Amino acid sequence: MDLHIDLMLDTERRSGHQVRLTFIIRIATILAPIIVLALVAWVIFGYASVKSRLKEAQGYLQQKKPQYEATLALRDKVARNVAVLEDLQAVRASRMDWFEQLDAIQKVIHPMVDPARNQGLQVTRLDMSENIQSVDGVPCRIYKLILAVTAQGRRPDEIVSQLVSKLKTAPGFEGITREVTPTVDNSAHPEPGQLAFEIECVYEPRKLEPPAKKPAPAPKKRRK
């Protein structure tokens, strides 16, 4: 017969588990406040750091404020100057070169004068005008030229027709005139064998807008 005698006291007995639950609770109660305090300290430190950086940024912005305001003023001035420049370019692009018109009239009329055949043309008045009109919502300059001429010859009406036909195809008029209309000037009192008339030349509208900008040239490739 086998006999076993237990000589350990109850207070000396230990649980078979590696770690007691009470030990874990004790550790947790100790570590939890430490973790919370660490988190609070981290948040406070982060807030202080952000506040310090924000103060530095505000100081930098305050220091650069005069330069910033000067830059804005310069930008506005450049924008105004560009707008004025575009307006000037639009006026220049839409202007009429009256020298070419007068030169064309002279070159057309001069060959039609033939004193030997008692045929001639005499310019008695020349009016040039312009006005601003909206065409398809775009402001345009409309030019008009009125040429008062007295024709002399056997058939002055034919001379008028020839003059109108030549003006329509003259280098200074072709492609830029919308209407070339002759009318008899009843207010004039020409001599026998003469015919007074007016030729009204209405030009194509010229848009008051700056010319289209040319695209920037592509950068040249470097040779290897």
C-alpha positions in Angstrom: 0.0 0.0 0.0 1.3 3.5 -1.0 0.9 6.4 1.3 1.2 10.1 0.2 1.6 12.9 2.8 1.1 16.6 1.7 3.4 18.8 3.7 2.6 22.2 1.9 0.5 24.8 3.7 -2.5 26.3 1.9 -0.8 29.7 1.7 2.1 28.1 -0.1 -0.1 26.6 -2.8 0.1 28.3 -6.3 -2.3 28.2 -9.2 -1.4 26.1 -12.1 -1.8 29.1 -14.5 1.4 31.0 -15.6 0.0 34.5 -14.6 -2.8 35.2 -12.2 -5.7 37.4 -13.3 -5.2 39.7 -10.3 -1.6 40.3 -11.5 -2.9 41.4 -14.9 -5.4 43.8 -13.3 -2.7 45.3 -11.1 -0.5 45.8 -14.1 -3.3 47.4 -16.1 -4.3 49.8 -13.3 -0.7 50.9 -13.2 -0.1 51.2 -17.0 -3.4 52.8 -18.0 -2.8 56.2 -16.2 0.8 56.2 -17.6 -0.5 55.7 -21.2 -3.2 58.3 -20.7 -0.7 60.8 -19.3 1.7 60.0 -22.2 -1.1 60.7 -24.7 -2.1 63.9 -23.0 1.5 65.0 -22.9 1.9 64.1 -26.7 -1.2 66.1 -27.6 -0.1 69.1 -25.5 3.4 69.0 -27.0 1.9 68.7 -30.5 -0.5 71.6 -29.9 2.4 73.7 -28.6 4.5 72.8 -31.6 1.7 73.7 -34.1 1.0 76.9 -32.3 4.6 77.9 -32.4 4.8 77.1 -36.1 1.6 79.1 -36.8 3.1 82.0 -34.9 6.2 81.8 -37.0 4.1 81.6 -40.2 2.1 84.6 -39.2 5.2 86.6 -38.4 6.6 85.6 -41.8 3.4 86.6 -43.6 3.3 89.9 -41.7 6.9 90.5 -42.7 6.2 89.8 -46.4 2.9 91.7 -46.5 4.3 94.9 -48.0 6.0 92.9 -50.8 2.7 90.9 -51.3 0.7 94.1 -51.6 3.3 95.6 -53.9 3.1 92.5 -56.1 -0.7 92.7 -56.3 -0.5 96.4 -57.2 2.0 95.6 -59.9 -0.1 92.8 -61.3 -3.1 95.1 -61.5 -1.0 97.8 -63.2 0.3 95.2 -65.7 -3.3 94.0 -66.4 -4.4 97.6 -67.1 -1.5 98.2 -69.4 -2.1 95.0 -71.3 -5.8 96.0 -71.7 -4.7 99.5 -73.0 -2.2 97.8 -75.4 -4.8 95.4 -76.7 -7.2 98.4 -77.3 -4.4 100.2 -79.2 -3.6 97.1 -81.3 -7.3 96.7 -82.1 -7.5 100.4 -83.3 -4.4 99.9 -85.3 -5.5 96.7 -86.9 -8.9 98.2 -87.8 -7.8 101.5 -89.2 -8.2 102.4 -92.9 -5.2 103.3 -94.9 -6.6 106.2 -96.8 -3.4 106.8 -98.7 -4.0 103.6 -100.6 -7.6 104.7 -101.4 -6.5 108.1 -102.7 -3.7 106.6 -104.7 -6.1 104.0 -106.3 -8.6 106.8 -107.2 -5.8 108.8 -108.9 -4.5 105.8 -110.8 -8.1 104.9 -112.0 -9.2 108.5 -113.0 -6.0 109.7 -114.7 -6.1 107.3 -117.7 -9.7 108.1 -118.3 -9.0 111.7 -119.0 -8.6 112.3 -122.7 -8.6 116.0 -123.7 -8.3 115.1 -127.4 -11.7 113.4 -127.3 -13.1 116.0 -125.0 -13.5 113.3 -122.3 -12.7 114.1 -118.7 -13.4 113.5 -115.1 -13.1 116.1 -112.4 -13.3 115.3 -108.7 -15.3 118.1 -107.0 -15.6 116.6 -103.4 -14.2 113.8 -101.4 -15.7 112.8 -98.0 -14.3 110.2 -95.7 -16.2 109.1 -92.6 -16.4 106.2 -90.1 -18.7 105.1 -87.3 -18.8 102.3 -84.7 -21.4 99.7 -85.1 -22.1 96.3 -83.5 -21.9 93.4 -86.0 -22.9 90.0 -84.6 -22.2 91.4 -81.1 -18.7 92.6 -82.0 -17.9 96.3 -82.2 -16.7 97.2 -85.7 -15.5 100.3 -87.5 -17.6 101.0 -90.7 -15.8 103.3 -93.2 -17.4 105.2 -96.0 -16.0 107.2 -98.8 -18.1 109.6 -101.0 -16.5 110.7 -104.3 -18.3 113.6 -106.1 -17.2 113.6 -109.8 -18.3 115.5 -112.9 -18.0 113.5 -116.1 -17.6 115.1 -119.5 -17.9 113.5 -122.9 -20.3 112.2 -125.5 -21.7 109.5 -123.2 -20.9 110.7 -119.6 -23.1 108.0 -118.2 -20.8 105.4 -119.7 -17.8 107.1 -118.2 -19.5 106.8 -114.9 -20.2 103.1 -115.3 -16.5 102.5 -116.4 -15.3 104.4 -113.3 -17.4 102.4 -110.9 -16.3 99.1 -112.5 -12.7 100.0 -112.3 -12.9 101.2 -108.7 -14.4 97.9 -107.7 -11.4 96.0 -109.0 -8.7 98.5 -108.2 -6.0 97.2 -105.9 -6.9 99.7 -103.1 -10.6 98.8 -103.2 -10.9 95.1 -104.3 -11.8 92.8 -101.5 -12.4 95.5 -98.8 -15.5 97.3 -100.2 -19.0 96.0 -99.6 -20.8 98.5 -101.9 -19.8 100.9 -104.6 -22.9 102.7 -105.7 -23.1 105.7 -108.1 -26.0 108.2 -107.9 -26.7 111.3 -110.0 -26.2 114.5 -108.2 -29.3 116.5 -109.0 -28.2 119.4 -106.8 -25.3 120.2 -109.1 -25.8 122.2 -112.3 -23.3 120.9 -114.8 -22.7 122.4 -118.2 -24.1 120.7 -121.4 -22.4 117.4 -122.1 -21.5 116.9 -118.4 -22.9 114.7 -115.7 -22.5 115.3 -112.0 -22.7 112.2 -109.8 -21.6 110.8 -106.5 -20.0 107.4 -105.8 -20.6 106.0 -102.3 -18.1 103.3 -101.3 -19.0 101.4 -98.1 -16.2 99.2 -96.8 -16.4 95.8 -95.1 -16.7 96.1 -91.2 -13.4 96.0 -89.4 -13.6 94.4 -86.0 -12.3 96.3 -83.1 -10.2 93.5 -81.6 -6.5 92.9 -81.4 -5.0 90.7 -84.0 -4.7 87.0 -83.1 -1.5 86.1 -81.3 0.9 83.9 -83.1 1.6 80.6 -81.4 4.9 80.4 -79.7 7.5 78.4 -81.7 8.3 74.9 -80.5 11.6 74.6 -78.7 14.4 73.3 -80.9 15.7 69.9 -80.0 19.2 69.7 -79.0 21.5 67.6 -81.1 23.1 64.8 -79.3 
